[in-house]
Amino acid sequence: MNKDLGGISERIVVFESTANNHLESLREQLIIIFSSIQNLERIAQFIYRVDLNERDFRIALQDEDWHHLAFLVIQREAQKVFLRHHYKI
C-alpha cells in the first residue's frame, strides 16, 4: 500500500501490531491521508495504482465517503497480495 501511496502523499500507512482492530487502524490512517490531500487528481492517481474499480471509486469520491473508499482500497490491496502469493512460482 505504501508503494502505491508514493508520490501522492508524504505519509505512509503503518501496520500496528498492538492495534485491537487492524482493519480499522488501516482504515483510519487512509482516511487521514485522503482527507489531507487537497487535489482530487492525486487521489485518482493513487486509485489507478491500486487498480480499484473506477465506478466504485467515482461513487465514493462523489459522496466524499472516505470510510468506504478506504475499505475498498484495503480490500483491493488484500486481493493483490493474495493473488501474488497464490500464483507465486
The first five atom37 places (N, CA, C, CB, O) and aatype in JSON, in Angstrom:
{
  "aatype": [12, 2, 11, 3, 10, 7, 7, 9, 15, 6, 1, 9, 19, 19, 13, 6, 15, 16, 0, 2, 2, 8, 10, 6, 15, 10, 1, 6, 5, 10, 9, 9, 9, 13, 15, 15, 9, 5, 2, 10, 6, 1, 9, 0, 5, 13, 9, 18, 1, 19, 3, 10, 2, 6, 1, 3, 13, 1, 9, 0, 10, 5, 3, 6, 3, 17, 8, 8, 10, 0, 13, 10, 19, 9, 5, 1, 6, 0, 5, 11, 19, 13, 10, 1, 8, 8, 18, 11, 9],
  "atom_mask": [
    [1, 1, 1, 1, 1],
    [1, 1, 1, 1, 1],
    [1, 1, 1, 1, 1],
    [1, 1, 1, 1, 1],
    [1, 1, 1, 1, 1],
    [1, 1, 1, 0, 1],
    [1, 1, 1, 0, 1],
    [1, 1, 1, 1, 1],
    [1, 1, 1, 1, 1],
    [1, 1, 1, 1, 1],
    [1, 1, 1, 1, 1],
    [1, 1, 1, 1, 1],
    [1, 1, 1, 1, 1],
    [1, 1, 1, 1, 1],
    [1, 1, 1, 1, 1],
    [1, 1, 1, 1, 1],
    [1, 1, 1, 1, 1],
    [1, 1, 1, 1, 1],
    [1, 1, 1, 1, 1],
    [1, 1, 1, 1, 1],
    [1, 1, 1, 1, 1],
    [1, 1, 1, 1, 1],
    [1, 1, 1, 1, 1],
    [1, 1, 1, 1, 1],
    [1, 1, 1, 1, 1],
    [1, 1, 1, 1, 1],
    [1, 1, 1, 1, 1],
    [1, 1, 1, 1, 1],
    [1, 1, 1, 1, 1],
    [1, 1, 1, 1, 1],
    [1, 1, 1, 1, 1],
    [1, 1, 1, 1, 1],
    [1, 1, 1, 1, 1],
    [1, 1, 1, 1, 1],
    [1, 1, 1, 1, 1],
    [1, 1, 1, 1, 1],
    [1, 1, 1, 1, 1],
    [1, 1, 1, 1, 1],
    [1, 1, 1, 1, 1],
    [1, 1, 1, 1, 1],
    [1, 1, 1, 1, 1],
    [1, 1, 1, 1, 1],
    [1, 1, 1, 1, 1],
    [1, 1, 1, 1, 1],
    [1, 1, 1, 1, 1],
    [1, 1, 1, 1, 1],
    [1, 1, 1, 1, 1],
    [1, 1, 1, 1, 1],
    [1, 1, 1, 1, 1],
    [1, 1, 1, 1, 1],
    [1, 1, 1, 1, 1],
    [1, 1, 1, 1, 1],
    [1, 1, 1, 1, 1],
    [1, 1, 1, 1, 1],
    [1, 1, 1, 1, 1],
    [1, 1, 1, 1, 1],
    [1, 1, 1, 1, 1],
    [1, 1, 1, 1, 1],
    [1, 1, 1, 1, 1],
    [1, 1, 1, 1, 1],
    [1, 1, 1, 1, 1],
    [1, 1, 1, 1, 1],
    [1, 1, 1, 1, 1],
    [1, 1, 1, 1, 1],
    [1, 1, 1, 1, 1],
    [1, 1, 1, 1, 1],
    [1, 1, 1, 1, 1],
    [1, 1, 1, 1, 1],
    [1, 1, 1, 1, 1],
    [1, 1, 1, 1, 1],
    [1, 1, 1, 1, 1],
    [1, 1, 1, 1, 1],
    [1, 1, 1, 1, 1],
    [1, 1, 1, 1, 1],
    [1, 1, 1, 1, 1],
    [1, 1, 1, 1, 1],
    [1, 1, 1, 1, 1],
    [1, 1, 1, 1, 1],
    [1, 1, 1, 1, 1],
    [1, 1, 1, 1, 1],
    [1, 1, 1, 1, 1],
    [1, 1, 1, 1, 1],
    [1, 1, 1, 1, 1],
    [1, 1, 1, 1, 1],
    [1, 1, 1, 1, 1],
    [1, 1, 1, 1, 1],
    [1, 1, 1, 1, 1],
    [1, 1, 1, 1, 1],
    [1, 1, 1, 1, 1]
  ],
  "atom_positions": [
    [[0.82, -1.18, 0.0], [0.0, 0.0, 0.0], [0.87, 1.25, 0.0], [-0.93, -0.01, 1.19], [0.57, 2.23, -0.69]],
    [[1.94, 1.22, 0.77], [2.83, 2.38, 0.81], [3.49, 2.63, -0.53], [3.9, 2.19, 1.88], [3.73, 3.78, -0.9]],
    [[3.78, 1.58, -1.26], [4.35, 1.75, -2.6], [3.37, 2.5, -3.49], [4.7, 0.37, -3.22], [3.77, 3.38, -4.26]],
    [[2.09, 2.15, -3.39], [1.07, 2.84, -4.18], [0.85, 4.27, -3.72], [-0.24, 2.07, -4.12], [0.48, 5.13, -4.52]],
    [[1.07, 4.54, -2.45], [0.93, 5.9, -1.92], [2.08, 6.82, -2.33], [0.84, 5.86, -0.41], [1.94, 8.04, -2.29]],
    [[3.2, 6.24, -2.72], [4.36, 7.02, -3.11], [4.04, 8.03, -4.19], [0.0, 0.0, 0.0], [3.38, 7.7, -5.18]],
    [[4.49, 9.24, -3.99], [4.28, 10.28, -4.99], [3.03, 11.11, -4.77], [0.0, 0.0, 0.0], [2.92, 12.21, -5.31]],
    [[2.08, 10.6, -3.99], [0.88, 11.4, -3.76], [0.76, 11.88, -2.32], [-0.35, 10.6, -4.12], [0.01, 12.81, -2.02]],
    [[1.5, 11.24, -1.42], [1.42, 11.61, -0.02], [2.77, 11.38, 0.65], [0.31, 10.82, 0.71], [3.47, 10.43, 0.34]],
    [[3.1, 12.28, 1.56], [4.33, 12.1, 2.33], [4.1, 11.12, 3.49], [4.84, 13.45, 2.87], [5.05, 10.61, 4.07]],
    [[2.85, 10.88, 3.81], [2.51, 9.97, 4.89], [2.51, 8.53, 4.39], [1.13, 10.32, 5.48], [2.3, 8.26, 3.21]],
    [[2.76, 7.63, 5.32], [2.7, 6.21, 5.0], [1.73, 5.54, 5.96], [4.11, 5.56, 5.07], [1.39, 6.08, 7.01]],
    [[1.31, 4.35, 5.59], [0.44, 3.55, 6.43], [1.32, 2.61, 7.23], [-0.62, 2.77, 5.57], [2.21, 1.95, 6.69]],
    [[1.05, 2.54, 8.53], [1.84, 1.7, 9.43], [0.94, 0.61, 9.98], [2.47, 2.54, 10.58], [-0.12, 0.9, 10.55]],
    [[1.36, -0.64, 9.81], [0.61, -1.76, 10.38], [0.98, -1.85, 11.84], [0.9, -3.1, 9.62], [2.11, -2.2, 12.18]],
    [[0.04, -1.55, 12.69], [0.3, -1.51, 14.12], [-0.03, -2.87, 14.74], [-0.53, -0.4, 14.8], [-1.19, -3.26, 14.82]],
    [[1.0, -3.58, 15.18], [0.79, -4.92, 15.73], [0.06, -4.89, 17.07], [2.11, -5.62, 15.9], [-0.46, -5.91, 17.51]],
    [[0.03, -3.73, 17.71], [-0.65, -3.63, 19.0], [-2.1, -3.21, 18.87], [0.08, -2.66, 19.89], [-2.82, -3.17, 19.87]],
    [[-2.54, -2.89, 17.67], [-3.92, -2.45, 17.48], [-4.89, -3.62, 17.7], [-4.12, -1.85, 16.06], [-4.61, -4.75, 17.3]],
    [[-6.0, -3.32, 18.34], [-7.01, -4.36, 18.57], [-7.73, -4.72, 17.28], [-8.01, -3.89, 19.63], [-8.09, -5.88, 17.06]],
    [[-7.94, -3.74, 16.44], [-8.65, -3.97, 15.18], [-7.77, -3.45, 14.05], [-10.05, -3.27, 15.18], [-7.74, -2.25, 13.78]],
    [[-7.07, -4.34, 13.39], [-6.12, -3.96, 12.34], [-6.8, -3.28, 11.16], [-5.36, -5.18, 11.86], [-6.29, -2.3, 10.62]],
    [[-7.95, -3.8, 10.77], [-8.67, -3.22, 9.65], [-9.06, -1.78, 9.95], [-9.92, -4.04, 9.32], [-8.87, -0.9, 9.11]],
    [[-9.59, -1.53, 11.13], [-10.0, -0.18, 11.49], [-8.79, 0.76, 11.6], [-10.77, -0.2, 12.81], [-8.89, 1.93, 11.25]],
    [[-7.68, 0.25, 12.09], [-6.46, 1.05, 12.18], [-5.98, 1.47, 10.79], [-5.35, 0.26, 12.91], [-5.65, 2.64, 10.58]],
    [[-5.95, 0.53, 9.86], [-5.55, 0.87, 8.48], [-6.53, 1.84, 7.85], [-5.46, -0.41, 7.62], [-6.14, 2.8, 7.18]],
    [[-7.82, 1.59, 8.08], [-8.84, 2.46, 7.5], [-8.7, 3.89, 8.02], [-10.25, 1.92, 7.82], [-8.77, 4.83, 7.23]],
    [[-8.51, 4.05, 9.31], [-8.36, 5.39, 9.88], [-7.14, 6.11, 9.33], [-8.27, 5.31, 11.4], [-7.19, 7.32, 9.08]],
    [[-6.05, 5.39, 9.13], [-4.84, 6.0, 8.57], [-5.09, 6.47, 7.14], [-3.66, 5.02, 8.61], [-4.66, 7.55, 6.75]],
    [[-5.79, 5.65, 6.36], [-6.1, 6.03, 4.98], [-7.04, 7.22, 4.93], [-6.71, 4.85, 4.21], [-6.89, 8.11, 4.09]],
    [[-8.01, 7.25, 5.82], [-8.95, 8.37, 5.86], [-8.2, 9.68, 6.11], [-10.03, 8.15, 6.94], [-8.48, 10.7, 5.48]],
    [[-7.25, 9.65, 7.03], [-6.44, 10.84, 7.32], [-5.67, 11.27, 6.07], [-5.47, 10.58, 8.49], [-5.61, 12.45, 5.75]],
    [[-5.1, 10.3, 5.37], [-4.34, 10.61, 4.16], [-5.25, 11.18, 3.08], [-3.62, 9.35, 3.63], [-4.93, 12.21, 2.49]],
    [[-6.39, 10.53, 2.82], [-7.31, 11.0, 1.79], [-7.83, 12.4, 2.1], [-8.47, 10.04, 1.64], [-7.89, 13.26, 1.21]],
    [[-8.21, 12.62, 3.34], [-8.79, 13.92, 3.68], [-7.75, 15.05, 3.68], [-9.46, 13.85, 5.03], [-8.1, 16.22, 3.58]],
    [[-6.47, 14.69, 3.8], [-5.43, 15.72, 3.79], [-5.01, 16.1, 2.37], [-4.23, 15.25, 4.57], [-4.36, 17.14, 2.18]],
    [[-5.35, 15.3, 1.39], [-4.97, 15.59, 0.01], [-6.01, 16.54, -0.59], [-4.85, 14.28, -0.85], [-7.19, 16.2, -0.7]],
    [[-5.57, 17.72, -0.96], [-6.46, 18.74, -1.48], [-6.83, 18.5, -2.94], [-5.82, 20.12, -1.33], [-7.93, 18.83, -3.38]],
    [[-5.91, 17.92, -3.69], [-6.09, 17.73, -5.12], [-6.69, 16.35, -5.38], [-4.74, 17.89, -5.86], [-6.05, 15.33, -5.15]],
    [[-7.92, 16.32, -5.87], [-8.59, 15.05, -6.13], [-7.91, 14.25, -7.23], [-10.04, 15.3, -6.5], [-8.05, 13.03, -7.29]],
    [[-7.17, 14.93, -8.09], [-6.43, 14.23, -9.15], [-5.35, 13.33, -8.55], [-5.8, 15.25, -10.13], [-5.06, 12.27, -9.09]],
    [[-4.76, 13.75, -7.45], [-3.75, 12.93, -6.79], [-4.38, 11.67, -6.19], [-3.03, 13.73, -5.68], [-3.78, 10.59, -6.22]],
    [[-5.58, 11.81, -5.64], [-6.28, 10.63, -5.14], [-6.61, 9.7, -6.3], [-7.57, 11.03, -4.37], [-6.5, 8.48, -6.16]],
    [[-7.01, 10.25, -7.43], [-7.31, 9.45, -8.61], [-6.07, 8.69, -9.08], [-7.85, 10.34, -9.76], [-6.17, 7.54, -9.5]],
    [[-4.89, 9.32, -9.0], [-3.64, 8.63, -9.36], [-3.4, 7.43, -8.45], [-2.45, 9.61, -9.28], [-3.0, 6.36, -8.91]],
    [[-3.64, 7.62, -7.17], [-3.48, 6.53, -6.21], [-4.44, 5.4, -6.52], [-3.69, 7.04, -4.77], [-4.05, 4.23, -6.51]],
    [[-5.68, 5.73, -6.8], [-6.7, 4.72, -7.1], [-6.33, 3.96, -8.37], [-8.09, 5.37, -7.26], [-6.56, 2.76, -8.46]],
    [[-5.76, 4.66, -9.34], [-5.3, 4.0, -10.57], [-4.19, 3.0, -10.24], [-4.79, 5.04, -11.6], [-4.19, 1.89, -10.77]],
    [[-3.26, 3.37, -9.38], [-2.17, 2.47, -8.99], [-2.69, 1.25, -8.25], [-1.16, 3.21, -8.13], [-2.19, 0.14, -8.43]],
    [[-3.69, 1.48, -7.41], [-4.27, 0.38, -6.65], [-5.08, -0.54, -7.57], [-5.16, 0.91, -5.51], [-5.28, -1.71, -7.25]],
    [[-5.54, -0.01, -8.67], [-6.35, -0.74, -9.65], [-7.74, -1.02, -9.08], [-5.66, -2.05, -10.05], [-8.26, -2.13, -9.17]],
    [[-8.32, 0.01, -8.49], [-9.65, -0.08, -7.93], [-10.67, 0.14, -9.04], [-9.85, 0.94, -6.78], [-10.42, 0.89, -9.98]],
    [[-11.8, -0.51, -8.93], [-12.88, -0.35, -9.89], [-13.26, 1.12, -9.98], [-14.11, -1.22, -9.51], [-13.58, 1.75, -8.97]],
    [[-13.23, 1.67, -11.17], [-13.45, 3.11, -11.35], [-14.85, 3.54, -10.94], [-13.21, 3.5, -12.8], [-15.03, 4.62, -10.38]],
    [[-15.83, 2.72, -11.2], [-17.21, 3.06, -10.82], [-17.33, 3.2, -9.3], [-18.2, 1.99, -11.34], [-17.91, 4.16, -8.8]],
    [[-16.77, 2.23, -8.58], [-16.81, 2.28, -7.11], [-16.07, 3.51, -6.59], [-16.19, 1.0, -6.52], [-16.54, 4.18, -5.67]],
    [[-14.92, 3.79, -7.2], [-14.13, 4.95, -6.8], [-14.91, 6.24, -7.03], [-12.81, 5.0, -7.56], [-14.94, 7.1, -6.16]],
    [[-15.53, 6.38, -8.18], [-16.27, 7.61, -8.51], [-17.44, 7.83, -7.55], [-16.79, 7.55, -9.96], [-17.7, 8.96, -7.14]],
    [[-18.14, 6.76, -7.2], [-19.26, 6.89, -6.27], [-18.77, 7.37, -4.91], [-20.01, 5.55, -6.13], [-19.34, 8.29, -4.33]],
    [[-17.71, 6.73, -4.4], [-17.17, 7.11, -3.09], [-16.61, 8.54, -3.14], [-16.06, 6.12, -2.66], [-16.78, 9.29, -2.18]],
    [[-15.97, 8.9, -4.23], [-15.39, 10.23, -4.35], [-16.48, 11.3, -4.45], [-14.46, 10.3, -5.57], [-16.37, 12.37, -3.85]],
    [[-17.52, 11.0, -5.2], [-18.62, 11.95, -5.36], [-19.26, 12.26, -4.01], [-19.68, 11.38, -6.33], [-19.62, 13.41, -3.74]],
    [[-19.4, 11.24, -3.17], [-20.01, 11.43, -1.85], [-18.99, 11.83, -0.79], [-20.71, 10.15, -1.42], [-19.34, 12.07, 0.37]],
    [[-17.71, 11.9, -1.19], [-16.6, 12.13, -0.26], [-16.71, 11.17, 0.92], [-16.6, 13.6, 0.24], [-16.53, 11.55, 2.08]],
    [[-17.0, 9.93, 0.6], [-17.13, 8.87, 1.6], [-15.76, 8.22, 1.78], [-18.21, 7.81, 1.18], [-15.47, 7.17, 1.21]],
    [[-14.92, 8.86, 2.6], [-13.55, 8.38, 2.79], [-13.53, 7.02, 3.49], [-12.75, 9.39, 3.59], [-12.62, 6.23, 3.26]],
    [[-14.52, 6.74, 4.35], [-14.58, 5.45, 5.04], [-14.75, 4.31, 4.03], [-15.74, 5.43, 6.07], [-14.04, 3.3, 4.09]],
    [[-15.69, 4.5, 3.12], [-15.95, 3.46, 2.11], [-14.76, 3.33, 1.15], [-17.23, 3.78, 1.32], [-14.36, 2.22, 0.8]],
    [[-14.21, 4.44, 0.74], [-13.06, 4.41, -0.17], [-11.88, 3.71, 0.48], [-12.67, 5.84, -0.58], [-11.2, 2.91, -0.17]],
    [[-11.63, 4.0, 1.74], [-10.53, 3.33, 2.45], [-10.77, 1.83, 2.53], [-10.38, 3.92, 3.87], [-9.83, 1.05, 2.34]],
    [[-12.0, 1.42, 2.8], [-12.3, 0.0, 2.85], [-12.07, -0.66, 1.49], [-13.76, -0.22, 3.3], [-11.5, -1.75, 1.42]],
    [[-12.5, 0.0, 0.41], [-12.3, -0.55, -0.94], [-10.82, -0.7, -1.26], [-12.98, 0.34, -1.99], [-10.41, -1.69, -1.88]],
    [[-10.02, 0.27, -0.85], [-8.57, 0.21, -1.1], [-7.95, -0.95, -0.34], [-7.9, 1.55, -0.69], [-7.17, -1.72, -0.9]],
    [[-8.31, -1.09, 0.93], [-7.76, -2.19, 1.73], [-8.17, -3.53, 1.14], [-8.24, -2.09, 3.2], [-7.36, -4.45, 1.06]],
    [[-9.41, -3.63, 0.73], [-9.9, -4.88, 0.12], [-9.13, -5.21, -1.15], [-11.42, -4.76, -0.18], [-8.73, -6.35, -1.36]],
    [[-8.9, -4.22, -2.01], [-8.2, -4.46, -3.27], [-6.73, -4.8, -3.02], [-8.3, -3.22, -4.19], [-6.18, -5.69, -3.67]],
    [[-6.1, -4.1, -2.09], [-4.7, -4.41, -1.77], [-4.58, -5.83, -1.23], [-4.14, -3.39, -0.74], [-3.62, -6.53, -1.54]],
    [[-5.54, -6.26, -0.41], [-5.53, -7.63, 0.12], [-5.69, -8.64, -1.01], [-6.65, -7.82, 1.17], [-5.04, -9.69, -1.0]],
    [[-6.54, -8.34, -1.98], [-6.7, -9.22, -3.15], [-5.39, -9.36, -3.9], [-7.79, -8.69, -4.08], [-5.0, -10.46, -4.3]],
    [[-4.7, -8.24, -4.11], [-3.45, -8.28, -4.85], [-2.4, -9.11, -4.11], [-2.92, -6.87, -5.08], [-1.66, -9.87, -4.74]],
    [[-2.33, -8.97, -2.79], [-1.37, -9.75, -2.01], [-1.72, -11.24, -2.1], [-1.36, -9.29, -0.53], [-0.84, -12.08, -2.29]],
    [[-3.0, -11.56, -1.96], [-3.44, -12.95, -2.05], [-3.09, -13.55, -3.4], [-4.95, -13.06, -1.8], [-2.54, -14.66, -3.48]],
    [[-3.39, -12.84, -4.48], [-3.13, -13.36, -5.81], [-1.64, -13.53, -6.07], [-3.73, -12.43, -6.86], [-1.22, -14.52, -6.68]],
    [[-0.83, -12.57, -5.61], [0.62, -12.71, -5.76], [1.13, -13.94, -5.02], [1.33, -11.46, -5.25], [1.95, -14.68, -5.55]],
    [[0.64, -14.14, -3.83], [1.08, -15.29, -3.02], [0.56, -16.6, -3.62], [0.58, -15.15, -1.55], [1.29, -17.59, -3.67]],
    [[-0.68, -16.61, -4.07], [-1.29, -17.82, -4.61], [-0.63, -18.28, -5.9], [-2.77, -17.6, -4.84], [-0.43, -19.48, -6.1]],
    [[-0.28, -17.34, -6.77], [0.28, -17.69, -8.07], [1.8, -17.56, -8.13], [-0.34, -16.81, -9.14], [2.39, -17.61, -9.2]],
    [[2.43, -17.4, -6.98], [3.89, -17.31, -6.94], [4.49, -18.64, -7.35], [4.39, -16.9, -5.52], [4.08, -19.7, -6.87]],
    [[5.44, -18.58, -8.23], [6.07, -19.81, -8.74], [7.31, -20.12, -7.93], [6.43, -19.66, -10.24], [7.99, -21.12, -8.2]]
  ]
}
